[in-house]
Amino acid sequence: MSRPIAISLALLLALCLCASSGAWAASSQPDKASAKCIECHAAEGLEDGGGRDLGPHKDLACLKCHQGAESYPHEEITIVSCLACHPPHNEEASGDLHAGVSCQACHLAGGDAPHALVDVREEASCRRCHFVGNDSVAPAMVLPPKSALCLACHTATLSLADWPSRIALAILVLGLLGSVGFWLSGGRQGPSSQARHRQAGWRPGKALAALLLDGLLQRRLWRVSPGRWLVHALIFLPIAARCLWALIALVLGRYDPAGALTQAMLHKNDPVTALFFDLTGAMVLAGGLLAMARRLLTRGKALPGLPRPDWVAIGLLLGIVLSGFVLEAARLSLTGAAGGPPWAFAGAALSRLFSPGPGLQEAYGYLWYLHAILYAAFVAYLPFSRLRHIILAPVWLALGGSSPGGRGQESKES
């Protein structure tokens, strides 16, 4: 490198360092307009050093949040929303019950210090609102976020914060491992040896078609019993739709938390969201009741080629749906959202049976855990029930349903 070029590069580097240090010094100094603000508002504790500072926003110009304050007298000052700079919390941080709660409700330290913010990570911060007889229409109990297992029906998180989910997941994994071990040992409930040995001719396109037609749309069950297919469709398809909704909301919450679609999918009071969840819940409830009615009408006789119903699983499923509707009705009653358009038609109708007050605030947490325990019991029982094909049938279809002759084994547990 020639000497003139080296000198030029050195000068350019020096200029860049001077500029960056000057910019850093400027950013670390209070804004002139902010200094003027502090001259008048120092009596309120907004002192630049020596007294109470401005918390995490101490290096931010006052006009960033207080738009219109540059004119005097301050006739029209607009407080900028926190969401202008901060993306909204995802489900794991705040949960859908806090969708309509302002940022200040949780992050202000309280008292007469409006700029003293707190980092809400401890349960003690939640106790500001969550106690019996509070005026914030908040449940008395501090509840954990919905766990990863809840993604089957709800927008939820990838955490396992509640003890029912932890127990249910452990039993589910052990049960599935036992089923796989039974298959590998030649048990009759796994895919046939013929299907296992056809893997060499496995074709992804036909496997996907088998999963769609036989796994999702239950084509094989339709051939055996259209009535039984209707029961399965009313139960399985709404749950599959809810799971898809939850997974999309989970991805959007990670990568586009402030997006309009994200917020609509996460907020229960959004008209489309409220209608979707109440409608799918009603379909599952109708499917469970129809299954019981059909069995009573046939006087307990199993249809040819199909097993007897699993009454424990059906009972748990109905309990989950009914407790979910009651829980939603209690939420609508507490928050007063029931007075709006009845998009959540079932929850809004049931909410009229509740009277908001300290009793409901205290009962809400127990209703939440009742719903969680019923669902955990269903998940734990699943690998030992006749409904285990919900999880295992896709494996059968992927192994044998895509190959020639793979249609020979009809599902005996549909």
C-alpha positions as CSV (number, residue, x, y, z in Angstrom):
1,M,0.0,0.0,0.0
2,S,1.4,3.4,-1.0
3,R,2.1,6.0,1.7
4,P,-0.5,8.6,0.5
5,I,-3.2,5.9,0.6
6,A,-2.2,4.8,4.1
7,I,-2.3,8.4,5.3
8,S,-5.7,8.9,3.8
9,L,-7.1,5.8,5.4
10,A,-5.7,6.8,8.8
11,L,-7.2,10.3,8.5
12,L,-10.6,8.8,7.5
13,L,-10.5,6.4,10.5
14,A,-9.6,9.3,12.8
15,L,-12.5,11.3,11.5
16,C,-14.9,8.4,12.0
17,L,-13.7,7.9,15.6
18,C,-14.1,11.6,16.3
19,A,-17.6,11.6,14.8
20,S,-18.7,8.5,16.7
21,S,-17.3,9.8,20.0
22,G,-19.0,13.1,19.4
23,A,-22.3,11.4,18.7
24,W,-21.9,9.3,21.8
25,A,-21.2,12.3,23.9
26,A,-24.2,14.0,22.4
27,S,-26.4,11.1,23.1
28,S,-25.2,10.9,26.7
29,Q,-25.9,14.5,27.3
30,P,-29.5,15.6,28.1
31,D,-31.5,17.1,25.3
32,K,-31.7,20.9,25.4
33,A,-35.4,20.8,25.3
34,S,-35.5,18.2,28.0
35,A,-33.3,20.5,30.1
36,K,-35.8,23.2,29.8
37,C,-38.5,20.8,30.8
38,I,-36.6,19.8,33.9
39,E,-36.1,23.5,34.9
40,C,-39.8,23.7,35.6
41,H,-40.7,20.2,36.6
42,A,-37.8,19.6,39.0
43,A,-40.2,20.2,41.8
44,E,-42.0,17.1,40.7
45,G,-38.9,14.9,41.2
46,L,-37.8,15.0,37.5
47,E,-34.3,16.2,38.4
48,D,-31.4,15.6,36.1
49,G,-29.1,14.0,38.7
50,G,-28.9,14.4,42.4
51,G,-32.6,13.6,42.9
52,R,-35.0,11.0,41.4
53,D,-34.1,10.3,37.8
54,L,-36.4,9.4,34.9
55,G,-35.9,5.6,35.2
56,P,-35.1,3.6,32.0
57,H,-36.0,6.6,29.9
58,K,-33.6,9.1,31.5
59,D,-31.6,9.4,28.2
60,L,-34.7,9.9,26.1
61,A,-35.8,13.4,25.1
62,C,-39.0,14.4,26.8
63,L,-40.7,15.3,23.5
64,K,-40.4,11.6,22.4
65,C,-43.2,10.8,24.7
66,H,-44.8,14.2,25.4
67,Q,-45.6,15.4,21.9
68,G,-46.8,19.1,21.7
69,A,-44.9,20.1,24.9
70,E,-42.5,22.3,23.0
71,S,-45.2,25.0,22.8
72,Y,-46.1,27.0,25.9
73,P,-48.5,27.1,27.6
74,H,-49.0,23.3,27.2
75,E,-52.5,23.3,25.9
76,E,-52.5,20.1,23.9
77,I,-50.0,17.5,24.9
78,T,-50.3,14.0,23.5
79,I,-48.8,11.1,25.5
80,V,-47.4,8.7,22.9
81,S,-48.4,5.1,23.4
82,C,-45.7,2.8,24.7
83,L,-46.4,0.5,21.7
84,A,-44.9,3.2,19.4
85,C,-41.5,2.1,20.6
86,H,-42.1,-1.2,22.4
87,P,-43.7,-4.2,20.7
88,P,-46.6,-5.8,22.7
89,H,-45.8,-8.7,24.9
90,N,-46.4,-12.2,23.5
91,E,-48.6,-14.8,25.2
92,E,-45.9,-16.0,27.5
93,A,-45.2,-12.6,29.0
94,S,-48.7,-11.3,29.6
95,G,-51.3,-13.8,28.5
96,D,-54.5,-13.1,26.6
97,L,-56.3,-11.9,29.8
98,H,-54.0,-8.8,29.8
99,A,-54.8,-7.8,26.2
100,G,-56.9,-4.8,27.2
101,V,-54.7,-3.8,30.2
102,S,-52.6,-0.7,29.7
103,C,-48.8,-0.9,30.0
104,Q,-48.8,1.5,32.9
105,A,-51.0,-0.8,35.0
106,C,-48.1,-3.2,35.4
107,H,-45.0,-1.2,34.7
108,L,-45.6,1.9,36.8
109,A,-44.2,1.7,40.3
110,G,-47.2,3.6,41.6
111,G,-47.6,6.6,43.8
112,D,-46.9,10.1,42.5
113,A,-43.8,9.1,40.4
114,P,-45.3,8.6,36.9
115,H,-41.8,8.0,35.4
116,A,-40.7,5.4,37.9
117,L,-41.1,2.2,35.9
118,V,-40.6,-1.4,37.2
119,D,-39.7,-4.6,35.5
120,V,-42.6,-7.0,36.1
121,R,-41.1,-10.4,36.6
122,E,-42.0,-11.3,40.2
123,E,-45.3,-12.4,41.4
124,A,-45.3,-9.6,44.0
125,S,-45.9,-7.2,41.2
126,C,-49.0,-9.1,40.1
127,R,-50.4,-8.8,43.6
128,R,-51.0,-5.1,43.0
129,C,-54.2,-6.2,41.1
130,H,-54.7,-9.9,41.9
131,F,-56.3,-10.1,45.4
132,V,-59.7,-10.7,46.7
133,G,-62.0,-7.7,46.3
134,N,-59.8,-5.8,43.9
135,D,-61.3,-3.1,41.7
136,S,-59.4,-4.2,38.6
137,V,-61.9,-7.1,37.9
138,A,-58.8,-9.3,38.1
139,P,-58.9,-12.9,39.4
140,A,-57.6,-13.2,43.0
141,M,-55.2,-16.0,42.1
142,V,-52.1,-15.3,40.0
143,L,-52.4,-17.9,37.2
144,P,-49.5,-19.3,35.0
145,P,-49.5,-18.9,31.2
146,K,-51.1,-21.7,29.2
147,S,-48.6,-24.4,28.5
148,A,-47.4,-26.0,25.3
149,L,-49.9,-28.8,25.7
150,C,-52.7,-26.2,25.5
151,L,-51.7,-25.5,21.9
152,A,-54.0,-28.3,20.8
153,C,-56.9,-25.9,21.5
154,H,-55.7,-22.5,22.5
155,T,-53.2,-19.8,21.7
156,A,-50.5,-20.7,24.3
157,T,-46.8,-20.7,25.0
158,L,-44.0,-23.1,24.7
159,S,-43.6,-23.3,28.5
160,L,-44.8,-25.8,31.1
161,A,-45.5,-23.5,34.0
162,D,-48.4,-25.4,35.6
163,W,-48.1,-28.7,37.4
164,P,-51.0,-30.5,35.7
165,S,-49.3,-30.0,32.3
166,R,-46.0,-31.3,33.6
167,I,-47.5,-34.5,35.1
168,A,-49.7,-35.1,32.0
169,L,-46.7,-34.7,29.6
170,A,-44.6,-37.2,31.6
171,I,-47.4,-39.8,31.5
172,L,-48.1,-39.1,27.8
173,V,-44.4,-39.7,26.9
174,L,-44.1,-42.9,28.9
175,G,-47.4,-44.2,27.4
176,L,-46.3,-43.5,23.8
177,L,-42.9,-45.1,24.5
178,G,-44.7,-48.2,25.8
179,S,-46.9,-48.3,22.6
180,V,-43.8,-48.0,20.3
181,G,-42.1,-50.8,22.3
182,F,-45.1,-53.0,22.0
183,W,-45.1,-52.4,18.2
184,L,-41.4,-53.2,17.8
185,S,-42.0,-56.4,19.8
186,G,-44.6,-57.6,17.2
187,G,-47.7,-56.4,19.0
188,R,-50.9,-56.6,17.1
189,Q,-51.8,-52.9,17.4
190,G,-48.9,-51.6,15.4
191,P,-48.6,-51.4,11.6
192,S,-48.4,-54.8,10.0
193,S,-45.1,-56.4,9.2
194,Q,-46.0,-56.1,5.5
195,A,-46.4,-52.4,5.9
196,R,-43.1,-52.1,7.8
197,H,-41.3,-53.9,5.1
198,R,-42.7,-51.7,2.4
199,Q,-40.7,-48.7,3.5
200,A,-38.3,-49.2,0.6
201,G,-41.1,-48.1,-1.7
202,W,-42.2,-45.2,0.4
203,R,-43.3,-42.2,-1.7
204,P,-43.7,-38.8,0.0
205,G,-46.5,-37.6,-2.4
206,K,-48.7,-40.6,-1.6
207,A,-47.9,-40.4,2.1
208,L,-49.0,-36.8,2.2
209,A,-52.2,-37.7,0.3
210,A,-52.9,-40.5,2.8
211,L,-52.4,-38.2,5.7
212,L,-54.8,-35.7,4.3
213,L,-57.5,-38.1,3.1
214,D,-57.3,-40.8,5.7
215,G,-55.8,-38.9,8.6
216,L,-57.5,-35.5,8.4
217,L,-60.7,-36.3,6.4
218,Q,-61.2,-39.8,7.8
219,R,-61.9,-41.4,4.4
220,R,-61.6,-45.0,5.7
221,L,-64.1,-44.4,8.5
222,W,-66.6,-42.9,6.1
223,R,-66.5,-46.1,4.1
224,V,-67.3,-48.1,7.2
225,S,-69.8,-45.9,8.9
226,P,-70.9,-42.4,7.7
227,G,-72.7,-41.8,11.1
228,R,-69.5,-42.6,13.0
229,W,-67.6,-40.4,10.6
230,L,-69.9,-37.4,11.4
231,V,-69.1,-37.9,15.1
232,H,-65.4,-37.9,14.5
233,A,-65.6,-34.9,12.2
234,L,-67.5,-32.9,14.8
235,I,-64.8,-33.7,17.3
236,F,-61.6,-33.9,15.4
237,L,-61.9,-31.2,12.7
238,P,-62.6,-28.3,15.2
239,I,-59.7,-29.4,17.4
240,A,-57.4,-29.6,14.3
241,A,-58.6,-26.1,13.2
242,R,-57.9,-24.7,16.7
243,C,-54.4,-26.3,16.7
244,L,-53.6,-24.7,13.4
245,W,-54.9,-21.3,14.6
246,A,-52.7,-21.6,17.8
247,L,-49.6,-22.6,15.8
248,I,-50.0,-19.6,13.4
249,A,-50.6,-17.3,16.3
250,L,-47.5,-18.6,18.0
251,V,-45.3,-18.0,15.0
252,L,-46.8,-14.5,14.4
253,G,-46.3,-13.6,18.0
254,R,-42.6,-14.3,17.7
255,Y,-41.9,-12.6,14.4
256,D,-44.7,-9.9,14.1
257,P,-46.0,-9.2,17.6
258,A,-47.4,-5.8,16.7
259,G,-49.2,-6.9,13.6
260,A,-52.9,-6.5,13.3
261,L,-53.5,-10.1,12.5
262,T,-51.3,-11.2,15.4
263,Q,-53.2,-9.1,17.9
264,A,-56.6,-10.2,16.5
265,M,-55.7,-13.9,16.8
266,L,-54.3,-13.5,20.3
267,H,-57.2,-11.4,21.8
268,K,-60.2,-13.4,22.9
269,N,-62.5,-10.4,22.5
270,D,-61.8,-9.9,18.9
271,P,-65.1,-10.7,17.0
272,V,-63.7,-13.2,14.6
273,T,-61.6,-14.9,17.3
274,A,-64.5,-15.0,19.8
275,L,-66.8,-16.5,17.2
276,F,-64.2,-19.1,16.0
277,F,-63.5,-20.5,19.4
278,D,-67.1,-20.6,20.6
279,L,-68.2,-22.2,17.3
280,T,-65.5,-24.9,17.4
281,G,-66.1,-25.6,21.0
282,A,-69.8,-26.0,20.3
283,M,-69.0,-28.5,17.5
284,V,-66.8,-30.6,19.8
285,L,-69.6,-30.6,22.4
286,A,-72.1,-31.6,19.8
287,G,-69.9,-34.4,18.6
288,G,-69.4,-35.8,22.1
289,L,-73.2,-35.7,22.9
290,L,-73.9,-37.3,19.5
291,A,-71.5,-40.1,20.3
292,M,-73.3,-40.8,23.5
293,A,-76.7,-40.6,21.9
294,R,-75.8,-43.0,19.1
295,R,-74.4,-45.5,21.6
296,L,-77.5,-45.4,23.7
297,L,-79.7,-45.8,20.7
298,T,-77.8,-48.9,19.6
299,R,-78.0,-50.3,23.1
300,G,-74.2,-50.7,23.5
301,K,-73.7,-52.8,20.4
302,A,-70.5,-52.2,18.6
303,L,-70.7,-51.6,14.8
304,P,-69.0,-54.3,12.6
305,G,-65.3,-53.6,12.3
306,L,-65.4,-50.8,14.9
307,P,-64.5,-51.0,18.6
308,R,-66.8,-50.0,21.5
309,P,-66.6,-46.3,22.5
310,D,-64.2,-45.2,25.3
311,W,-66.6,-43.7,27.8
312,V,-63.8,-42.3,30.0
313,A,-62.3,-40.4,27.1
314,I,-65.7,-39.1,25.9
315,G,-66.5,-38.1,29.5
316,L,-63.2,-36.2,29.9
317,L,-63.7,-34.5,26.5
318,L,-67.1,-33.3,27.4
319,G,-65.8,-32.1,30.8
320,I,-63.1,-30.2,29.1
321,V,-65.4,-28.4,26.8
322,L,-68.1,-27.6,29.4
323,S,-65.6,-26.3,31.9
324,G,-64.0,-24.2,29.1
325,F,-67.3,-22.6,28.4
326,V,-67.9,-21.9,32.1
327,L,-64.4,-20.5,32.5
328,E,-65.0,-18.2,29.5
329,A,-68.3,-17.1,30.9
330,A,-66.7,-16.2,34.2
331,R,-64.0,-14.2,32.4
332,L,-66.6,-12.3,30.4
333,S,-68.6,-11.6,33.5
334,L,-65.5,-10.3,35.4
335,T,-64.3,-8.1,32.6
336,G,-67.7,-6.8,31.6
337,A,-67.1,-7.8,28.0
338,A,-70.4,-9.7,27.9
339,G,-72.2,-6.4,27.3
340,G,-70.8,-6.1,23.8
341,P,-71.9,-7.9,20.6
342,P,-72.4,-11.6,21.5
343,W,-69.8,-13.0,19.1
344,A,-68.8,-15.4,21.9
345,F,-72.4,-16.6,21.8
346,A,-72.1,-19.5,24.3
347,G,-69.8,-17.7,26.7
348,A,-71.9,-14.5,26.6
349,A,-75.1,-16.4,27.3
350,L,-73.6,-18.3,30.2
351,S,-71.9,-15.2,31.7
352,R,-75.4,-13.8,32.6
353,L,-75.5,-16.6,35.2
354,F,-72.6,-15.1,37.1
355,S,-72.4,-12.0,39.3
356,P,-69.1,-10.2,39.2
357,G,-67.6,-9.6,42.6
358,P,-65.2,-10.9,45.2
359,G,-66.8,-14.4,45.0
360,L,-66.2,-14.8,41.3
361,Q,-62.7,-13.3,41.6
362,E,-61.8,-16.0,44.0
363,A,-63.6,-18.8,42.2
364,Y,-62.0,-18.0,38.8
365,G,-58.6,-19.5,39.7
366,Y,-60.2,-22.7,40.9
367,L,-62.3,-22.9,37.7
368,W,-59.1,-22.4,35.7
369,Y,-57.3,-25.3,37.5
370,L,-60.4,-27.5,37.1
371,H,-60.2,-27.0,33.3
372,A,-56.5,-27.6,33.3
373,I,-56.7,-30.8,35.4
374,L,-59.5,-32.2,33.2
375,Y,-57.4,-31.6,30.1
376,A,-54.3,-33.0,31.8
377,A,-56.2,-36.1,32.7
378,F,-57.3,-36.5,29.1
379,V,-53.8,-36.1,27.8
380,A,-52.4,-38.6,30.3
381,Y,-55.1,-41.1,29.5
382,L,-54.8,-40.7,25.7
383,P,-52.0,-43.3,25.1
384,F,-53.9,-45.9,27.1
385,S,-57.3,-45.2,25.5
386,R,-59.0,-46.2,22.3
387,L,-58.4,-42.6,21.1
388,R,-54.6,-43.1,20.9
389,H,-54.9,-43.3,17.2
390,I,-55.2,-39.5,17.2
391,I,-51.5,-39.5,17.7
392,L,-50.4,-42.8,16.3
393,A,-52.5,-43.0,13.1
394,P,-50.3,-40.5,11.2
395,V,-47.4,-42.8,11.8
396,W,-49.3,-45.8,10.4
397,L,-50.3,-43.8,7.4
398,A,-46.8,-42.6,6.7
399,L,-45.4,-46.1,6.9
400,G,-48.1,-48.1,5.1
401,G,-50.8,-45.8,3.6
402,S,-48.7,-44.5,0.8
403,S,-47.6,-47.7,-0.7
404,P,-49.4,-50.0,-3.1
405,G,-51.8,-52.2,-1.1
406,G,-51.5,-50.0,2.0
407,R,-55.2,-49.6,2.1
408,G,-55.8,-53.1,3.2
409,Q,-55.6,-52.4,6.9
410,E,-58.6,-50.4,8.0
411,S,-58.2,-48.5,11.3
412,K,-59.7,-50.7,14.0
413,E,-59.6,-47.8,16.5
414,S,-61.3,-45.0,14.6
